[in-house]
Amino acid sequence: MKQKMTIEEAQQSVDHWIKTVGVRYFSELTNMAVLTEEVGELARIVARTYGDQSFKNSDLKHNLADEMADVLWVLICLANQTGVNLTDAFLKNMEKKNTRDHDRHQKNKKLKE
C-alpha cells in the first residue's frame, strides 16, 4: 500500500529531519541557490527526455521523479524557514487562478491549434 502525505505533513517531516539529522536549515539565500540548482537538474532531465538534447553518460544516474522530489524538498525548506504554510498558499493560489483564469485558456486560440 502506498503511503500518502499531506503538504502539511511533508512540511513537518522535512522540519523534523532538518532538526534531527540535518542539524539546522541552510540560510534562506543558500536554499534559494540550492533550489535553483535543483531546478536546473530537473530541467536537464526534461530537456533530454522530452526535448531535442541527447543524454550524456553523467545524466544516466538521474531520474525525473527524484529530481522533482529534490525541488520539492528545498521548496519546503524555504517555506518552513520563512513561515509559509504551503497548504494555505496553494489553496489561495488555486482560488486566484480559478477567479482570474476561469475562461482565459478556453478562449486562447493558440491552445486549440
Helices and strands as residue ranges (DSSP letters): H 7-20, H 28-50, G 57-59, H 64-82, H 86-100, G 109-112
